[in-house]
Amino acid sequence: MTPTVALLPWGDFIEDFLDGIGISLDEFCTQMTGGWLFGYIEALRRQGHECSIFCFSRNVGSTVHKVHAPTGARIIVMRSPAAYRRARRSMTDPYGWSVEAMFGQSRGLVRQYRRLVRHVAPYLATPIRALAREIRRAGCNTILCQEYESPRFDAAVAVGRLLRIPVFATFQGGSWHRSQIEGWLRPATLRRCSGLIVGSSIEEDRLRKKYEMPGGKISRIFNPLDVEEWQAVSRVDARNQLGISVSTRVAVWHGRIDILRKGLDVLLNAWKAVCSQRPGGDVLLMLIGSGPDAELFDEEIRKTTVPHIRWNRDYILDRPSMRRYLSAADVYVFPSRHEGFPVAPLEAMACGLPIVAAAAPGISDILSDGEKCGGLVVPTGDAATFAANLGRLLDNESECRVFGARARARVEQGFSLQAVGAQLNALFRRSASWD
């Protein structure tokens, strides 16, 4: 029997993720690559595994079967349950931290009702029997859920017990509870799952302390990257195509525009300091990405009058285009406050860029030996220290090249599709129902 993995990505609706980065479901199926999801698919494919992605949509009338063109993975798009769709109608933010954040202001019985809905709704988003039926039809013999700190993980464990197949989950940054029910259920579902895949040592420590998870259930496996594809192109050609002078010192960032989580306010403050300390300096900060805070971020750039910024407000799906931006830069900046195990800095390192990074979860594992791995790690939220380290690399072209070569070597050794795929294959085989 061919080992086949059912992948359950984040989002009660798949649109909750896609709308945030400004792409359609069709673009997701035909163009989107990279990230943990498609990295896992490529890594597993090289080990002989097939993959099927299962997600729920508000826009389909019945289950739709698609194919992810770049990888050949099947995508099964199911209609979101009616009860959850009804619950969503009155929500302004379905992932809000409070009743008010989720629904707006209310009082009395209305507020009490909404408080109940806030805790129950995330569990209405995944119909256990319908999902089990589709996973069985697809011939999947392993389930892998994005984020174990999510109601979907609890549902996935129930599906696994119905089908008698192993259930695993990854950590990609979710370490909080949306519903009070999770506090009651999560210890039990964590005990019953087959294993957790964690790249961050910080998160592994949290699991051990909070849930007393045995070491045998936690596997330290990094997110993979196709290091053969993510390689720098000619710096001169890249700059010519982007209209950047060869003498300009360029810092670059790419990703989802989420100001607090991604530390983009810190980046703006740090860049303003870099520019003020180099009056008349030929420097440029390139930003590539879109997301839920795009308008607010644009306003912040104008309000703070930060100079020498070029922002492409697209979430770029085309890998050659993204490689061109990275190849044109001298330094990669990563100011995030919170991450799971980020892929964006790995892409930059694979293209030979040194990194200035805040000490978000996962960074200490990527840059485990700091400068020897091609990076400078600074305290999270510290714009002054970030600026000082970024300025150091912008001012020293030879040091940049040395750090960039180290960064490329670090990615080749620790994050290739072959290395990560072999680890995932070994993990799944230990709980296999398909041998």
C-alpha positions as CSV (number, residue, x, y, z in Angstrom):
1,M,0.0,0.0,0.0
2,T,1.3,3.5,-0.9
3,P,1.8,5.6,2.2
4,T,-0.6,8.6,1.8
5,V,-0.7,11.5,4.2
6,A,-3.8,13.6,4.9
7,L,-2.7,17.2,5.5
8,L,-5.0,19.5,7.5
9,P,-3.8,23.1,7.1
10,W,-4.7,26.1,9.3
11,G,-7.9,28.0,9.0
12,D,-11.6,27.2,9.9
13,F,-12.2,28.4,6.3
14,I,-9.4,28.0,3.9
15,E,-10.3,31.6,2.9
16,D,-9.2,32.8,6.3
17,F,-5.6,32.1,5.2
18,L,-5.9,32.9,1.5
19,D,-7.8,36.2,1.9
20,G,-5.1,37.4,4.4
21,I,-2.4,37.1,1.7
22,G,-4.6,38.2,-1.2
23,I,-4.8,35.1,-3.3
24,S,-7.6,33.0,-4.6
25,L,-8.3,29.3,-4.2
26,D,-7.5,28.8,-7.9
27,E,-4.1,30.5,-7.4
28,F,-3.5,28.4,-4.3
29,C,-4.1,25.3,-6.5
30,T,-2.1,26.4,-9.5
31,Q,0.7,28.7,-8.3
32,M,1.4,28.6,-4.6
33,T,4.5,26.9,-3.5
34,G,6.9,26.9,-0.5
35,G,6.0,27.4,3.2
36,W,5.8,24.5,5.6
37,L,2.9,22.8,3.7
38,F,4.4,22.5,0.3
39,G,7.9,21.9,1.7
40,Y,6.5,18.9,3.6
41,I,4.7,17.6,0.4
42,E,7.9,17.8,-1.6
43,A,10.0,16.2,1.2
44,L,7.5,13.4,1.6
45,R,7.1,12.8,-2.1
46,R,10.9,12.1,-2.4
47,Q,10.4,9.4,0.2
48,G,7.6,7.7,-1.8
49,H,4.6,9.3,0.1
50,E,1.5,10.7,-1.6
51,C,-0.2,13.7,0.0
52,S,-3.8,15.0,0.0
53,I,-4.7,18.4,1.4
54,F,-8.1,18.7,3.2
55,C,-9.7,22.1,3.8
56,F,-13.0,23.7,4.3
57,S,-14.5,26.5,2.3
58,R,-17.4,28.9,2.6
59,N,-17.6,29.2,-1.2
60,V,-18.2,25.7,-2.4
61,G,-21.6,24.0,-2.4
62,S,-20.3,20.5,-2.1
63,T,-16.9,18.7,-2.0
64,V,-14.6,19.7,-4.8
65,H,-11.5,17.7,-5.9
66,K,-8.6,19.7,-7.3
67,V,-4.9,19.1,-7.9
68,H,-2.0,21.3,-6.8
69,A,-0.3,21.8,-10.1
70,P,3.3,22.3,-8.9
71,T,3.4,19.2,-6.7
72,G,0.6,16.9,-7.9
73,A,-0.9,16.7,-4.5
74,R,-4.6,16.3,-4.3
75,I,-6.7,19.1,-2.7
76,I,-10.1,18.2,-1.3
77,V,-12.2,21.2,-0.6
78,M,-15.2,20.5,1.6
79,R,-18.1,22.7,2.3
80,S,-17.9,24.2,5.8
81,P,-20.6,22.8,8.1
82,A,-23.9,24.8,8.2
83,A,-23.8,25.3,11.9
84,Y,-20.4,26.9,11.7
85,R,-21.4,29.1,8.8
86,R,-24.3,30.4,10.8
87,A,-22.1,31.1,13.8
88,R,-19.7,33.1,11.6
89,R,-22.4,35.4,10.2
90,S,-22.3,37.7,13.2
91,M,-18.5,37.6,13.8
92,T,-16.3,40.5,12.9
93,D,-13.1,38.6,13.8
94,P,-13.5,34.8,14.2
95,Y,-10.1,34.5,15.8
96,G,-10.6,37.3,18.3
97,W,-9.2,37.1,21.8
98,S,-12.4,38.1,23.5
99,V,-16.1,38.3,23.0
100,E,-15.8,41.9,22.1
101,A,-13.0,41.3,19.6
102,M,-14.9,38.5,18.0
103,F,-18.4,40.1,17.8
104,G,-18.1,43.7,18.9
105,Q,-19.9,45.3,21.9
106,S,-22.9,43.6,23.4
107,R,-24.7,43.2,26.7
108,G,-26.9,41.0,28.8
109,L,-28.2,37.8,27.3
110,V,-26.8,38.6,23.9
111,R,-23.3,38.8,25.3
112,Q,-23.8,35.5,27.3
113,Y,-24.9,33.8,24.1
114,R,-22.0,35.2,22.1
115,R,-19.6,34.1,24.9
116,L,-20.9,30.5,24.5
117,V,-20.6,30.7,20.7
118,R,-17.0,31.9,21.0
119,H,-16.0,28.7,22.8
120,V,-18.2,26.3,20.8
121,A,-17.8,27.6,17.2
122,P,-14.2,26.5,16.6
123,Y,-15.4,22.9,17.3
124,L,-18.2,23.3,14.8
125,A,-15.8,24.1,12.0
126,T,-14.6,20.4,11.5
127,P,-17.3,17.8,10.8
128,I,-15.6,14.6,12.2
129,R,-17.6,12.0,10.3
130,A,-17.6,13.8,7.0
131,L,-13.9,14.4,7.2
132,A,-13.3,10.8,8.1
133,R,-15.3,9.7,5.1
134,E,-13.3,11.9,2.7
135,I,-10.0,10.8,4.2
136,R,-11.0,7.1,3.8
137,R,-12.0,7.7,0.2
138,A,-8.7,9.3,-0.5
139,G,-6.9,6.2,0.8
140,C,-4.9,8.1,3.5
141,N,-3.2,6.1,6.2
142,T,-1.7,8.9,8.2
143,I,-3.1,12.3,9.3
144,L,-0.9,15.4,9.8
145,C,-2.5,18.5,11.2
146,Q,-1.0,22.0,11.2
147,E,-0.9,23.1,14.9
148,Y,-1.7,20.9,17.8
149,E,-2.9,23.9,19.8
150,S,-6.1,24.1,17.7
151,P,-9.6,22.7,17.8
152,R,-9.0,21.1,14.4
153,F,-6.2,18.9,16.0
154,D,-8.7,17.6,18.6
155,A,-11.1,16.8,15.7
156,A,-8.2,15.1,13.8
157,V,-7.5,12.8,16.7
158,A,-11.1,11.8,16.8
159,V,-11.0,11.1,13.0
160,G,-7.8,9.0,13.5
161,R,-9.5,6.9,16.1
162,L,-12.5,6.3,13.9
163,L,-10.3,5.3,11.0
164,R,-7.7,3.6,13.2
165,I,-4.8,5.5,11.6
166,P,-2.0,7.5,13.3
167,V,-2.4,11.3,13.8
168,F,0.6,13.7,14.0
169,A,0.7,17.5,14.2
170,T,3.3,20.2,13.6
171,F,4.1,23.4,15.3
172,Q,4.0,26.4,13.0
173,G,3.5,29.1,15.6
174,G,0.2,28.4,17.3
175,S,0.7,28.1,21.0
176,W,-2.5,29.6,22.4
177,H,-6.1,28.5,23.0
178,R,-9.1,30.0,21.2
179,S,-11.7,28.2,23.2
180,Q,-12.1,27.2,26.8
181,I,-12.9,23.7,25.7
182,E,-9.4,23.3,24.5
183,G,-8.1,23.5,28.1
184,W,-10.2,20.4,29.0
185,L,-9.7,18.4,25.8
186,R,-6.1,19.1,24.8
187,P,-4.2,17.1,27.4
188,A,-6.3,14.0,26.4
189,T,-5.8,14.5,22.6
190,L,-2.1,15.1,23.0
191,R,-1.8,11.8,24.9
192,R,-3.8,10.0,22.2
193,C,-1.9,11.4,19.1
194,S,1.0,9.4,17.6
195,G,3.5,12.3,17.8
196,L,4.3,16.0,17.5
197,I,6.7,17.5,15.1
198,V,8.5,20.5,16.6
199,G,11.4,22.5,15.1
200,S,11.8,25.0,17.9
201,S,13.6,24.1,21.1
202,I,11.6,26.8,22.9
203,E,8.4,25.1,22.0
204,E,9.6,21.7,23.0
205,D,10.4,23.1,26.4
206,R,6.9,24.6,26.6
207,L,5.3,21.2,25.8
208,R,7.3,19.4,28.4
209,K,6.4,21.9,31.1
210,K,2.8,22.6,30.3
211,Y,1.7,19.1,29.3
212,E,4.4,16.9,30.8
213,M,4.8,15.4,27.3
214,P,7.2,12.4,27.2
215,G,10.2,12.9,25.0
216,G,9.4,10.0,22.8
217,K,6.3,11.8,21.5
218,I,8.2,14.9,20.4
219,S,10.3,14.8,17.3
220,R,12.7,17.7,16.5
221,I,12.3,18.1,12.8
222,F,12.9,21.4,11.0
223,N,10.8,22.7,8.2
224,P,12.3,21.7,4.8
225,L,13.5,23.8,1.9
226,D,14.4,22.9,-1.7
227,V,18.0,24.1,-1.6
228,E,18.5,23.1,-5.2
229,E,15.9,25.6,-6.3
230,W,16.5,28.3,-3.8
231,Q,19.9,29.5,-5.1
232,A,21.0,33.1,-5.9
233,V,21.0,34.4,-9.5
234,S,23.4,37.0,-10.7
235,R,23.3,40.0,-8.3
236,V,24.1,42.4,-11.2
237,D,21.3,41.0,-13.4
238,A,18.8,41.0,-10.5
239,R,19.5,44.6,-9.8
240,N,19.3,45.6,-13.4
241,Q,15.9,44.0,-13.7
242,L,14.7,45.7,-10.5
243,G,16.2,49.1,-11.3
244,I,18.6,49.1,-8.4
245,S,22.1,50.6,-8.6
246,V,25.0,48.2,-8.0
247,S,26.4,50.6,-5.4
248,T,23.3,50.6,-3.2
249,R,23.4,48.7,0.0
250,V,20.1,46.7,0.2
251,A,18.3,45.1,3.1
252,V,15.2,42.9,2.2
253,W,12.2,41.3,4.0
254,H,9.4,39.2,2.6
255,G,6.3,37.7,4.0
256,R,2.8,38.4,5.4
257,I,2.0,42.0,6.5
258,D,1.1,41.3,10.1
259,I,2.6,44.2,12.0
260,L,2.8,43.0,15.6
261,R,3.5,39.3,14.9
262,K,6.1,40.0,12.3
263,G,7.7,42.9,14.2
264,L,7.3,45.3,11.3
265,D,7.0,48.3,13.6
266,V,10.4,47.3,15.0
267,L,11.8,47.1,11.5
268,L,10.6,50.6,10.6
269,N,12.1,52.1,13.8
270,A,15.4,50.2,13.2
271,W,15.5,51.3,9.5
272,K,14.8,54.9,10.5
273,A,17.8,54.7,12.8
274,V,20.0,53.2,10.2
275,C,19.1,56.0,7.7
276,S,19.5,58.8,10.3
277,Q,23.0,57.5,11.2
278,R,24.0,57.5,7.5
279,P,22.8,60.8,6.2
280,G,23.0,60.8,2.4
281,G,23.9,57.1,2.5
282,D,22.9,55.0,-0.6
283,V,20.8,52.4,1.2
284,L,17.4,50.8,0.5
285,L,15.0,48.6,2.4
286,M,12.9,46.3,0.1
287,L,9.7,44.9,1.5
288,I,7.8,42.2,-0.5
289,G,4.4,41.0,0.7
290,S,0.8,41.7,1.6
291,G,-1.5,40.7,4.4
292,P,-4.2,41.8,6.8
293,D,-2.3,44.9,8.1
294,A,-1.3,46.2,4.7
295,E,-3.3,49.4,4.8
296,L,-2.2,50.1,8.4
297,F,1.4,49.4,7.6
298,D,1.2,51.8,4.6
299,E,-0.2,54.5,6.9
300,E,2.6,53.8,9.4
301,I,5.3,54.3,6.8
302,R,3.8,57.6,5.7
303,K,3.2,58.8,9.2
304,T,6.8,58.0,10.4
305,T,8.3,59.3,7.2
306,V,10.8,56.5,7.1
307,P,13.1,57.1,4.0
308,H,14.6,54.7,1.4
309,I,11.8,52.1,1.3
310,R,10.5,50.2,-1.7
311,W,7.5,48.1,-1.0
312,N,6.0,45.6,-3.4
313,R,2.5,45.0,-2.0
314,D,2.0,41.6,-3.6
315,Y,2.3,38.2,-2.0
316,I,4.6,36.8,-4.7
317,L,3.9,33.2,-5.7
318,D,6.5,33.0,-8.5
319,R,9.7,31.5,-7.0
320,P,12.0,32.9,-9.7
321,S,10.6,36.4,-9.0
322,M,11.2,36.0,-5.3
323,R,14.8,34.7,-5.9
324,R,15.4,37.8,-8.0
325,Y,14.5,40.1,-5.1
326,L,16.6,38.1,-2.6
327,S,19.6,37.9,-5.0
328,A,19.5,41.7,-5.4
329,A,19.9,42.3,-1.7
330,D,22.9,42.4,0.7
331,V,21.2,41.5,4.0
332,Y,18.0,39.8,5.1
333,V,16.1,41.3,8.0
334,F,13.8,39.2,10.2
335,P,12.2,41.2,13.1
336,S,9.4,38.8,14.0
337,R,8.1,38.7,17.6
338,H,6.4,35.3,17.2
339,E,7.0,32.4,14.8
340,G,6.7,28.7,14.8
341,F,9.5,27.6,12.6
342,P,9.9,30.2,9.8
343,V,10.7,29.4,6.2
344,A,11.3,32.9,4.9
345,P,14.8,33.3,6.5
346,L,15.8,29.9,5.1
347,E,14.9,31.0,1.6
348,A,17.1,34.1,2.1
349,M,20.0,32.1,3.6
350,A,19.8,29.6,0.7
351,C,20.3,32.6,-1.6
352,G,23.5,33.5,0.2
353,L,22.2,36.3,2.4
354,P,23.4,37.0,5.9
355,I,20.6,37.4,8.5
356,V,19.8,40.0,11.1
357,A,17.0,38.4,13.2
358,A,15.1,38.9,16.3
359,A,15.1,36.0,18.7
360,A,11.7,34.7,17.9
361,P,11.0,31.0,18.4
362,G,12.8,28.9,15.8
363,I,15.5,31.5,15.1
364,S,17.8,30.1,17.8
365,D,17.6,26.7,16.1
366,I,18.2,28.0,12.6
367,L,21.1,30.2,13.8
368,S,22.2,27.8,16.5
369,D,25.8,29.0,16.3
370,G,25.0,32.6,15.6
371,E,27.7,34.1,13.3
372,K,29.0,30.7,12.4
373,C,25.6,30.1,10.8
374,G,25.6,33.4,9.0
375,G,23.4,35.5,11.3
376,L,23.2,38.0,14.0
377,V,20.5,37.5,16.6
378,V,19.1,40.4,18.6
379,P,16.6,40.6,21.4
380,T,12.9,40.6,20.3
381,G,11.5,44.1,20.0
382,D,14.8,45.9,20.4
383,A,14.9,48.3,17.5
384,A,18.2,50.0,18.6
385,T,20.2,46.8,18.7
386,F,18.5,45.6,15.5
387,A,19.6,48.8,13.8
388,A,23.2,48.5,15.1
389,N,23.6,45.0,13.8
390,L,22.0,45.8,10.5
391,G,24.2,48.8,10.1
392,R,27.3,46.7,10.8
393,L,26.6,44.4,7.9
394,L,25.5,47.2,5.5
395,D,28.7,49.0,6.2
396,N,30.9,45.9,5.7
397,E,30.6,44.3,2.3
398,S,33.3,41.7,2.8
399,E,31.7,40.5,6.1
400,C,28.4,40.3,4.4
401,R,29.9,37.9,1.8
402,V,31.5,35.7,4.5
403,F,28.2,35.5,6.5
404,G,26.3,34.8,3.3
405,A,28.4,31.8,2.5
406,R,28.0,30.5,6.0
407,A,24.2,30.9,5.8
408,R,24.1,28.9,2.5
409,A,26.1,26.1,4.1
410,R,23.9,26.0,7.1
411,V,20.7,25.6,5.0
412,E,22.3,22.9,2.8
413,Q,23.4,20.8,5.9
414,G,20.3,21.1,8.0
415,F,17.1,21.9,6.0
416,S,17.2,20.1,2.6
417,L,14.2,18.1,1.3
418,Q,16.2,14.9,1.5
419,A,17.2,15.3,5.1
420,V,13.8,16.4,6.4
421,G,11.9,13.9,4.2
422,A,14.0,11.0,5.6
423,Q,13.2,12.1,9.2
424,L,9.5,12.4,8.5
425,N,9.4,9.0,6.7
426,A,11.1,7.3,9.7
427,L,8.7,8.9,12.1
428,F,5.6,7.9,10.1
429,R,6.8,4.4,9.6
430,R,7.1,3.8,13.3
431,S,3.3,4.2,13.6
432,A,2.5,2.9,10.1
433,S,-0.7,1.1,9.3
434,W,0.3,0.6,5.7
435,D,3.4,-1.6,5.9
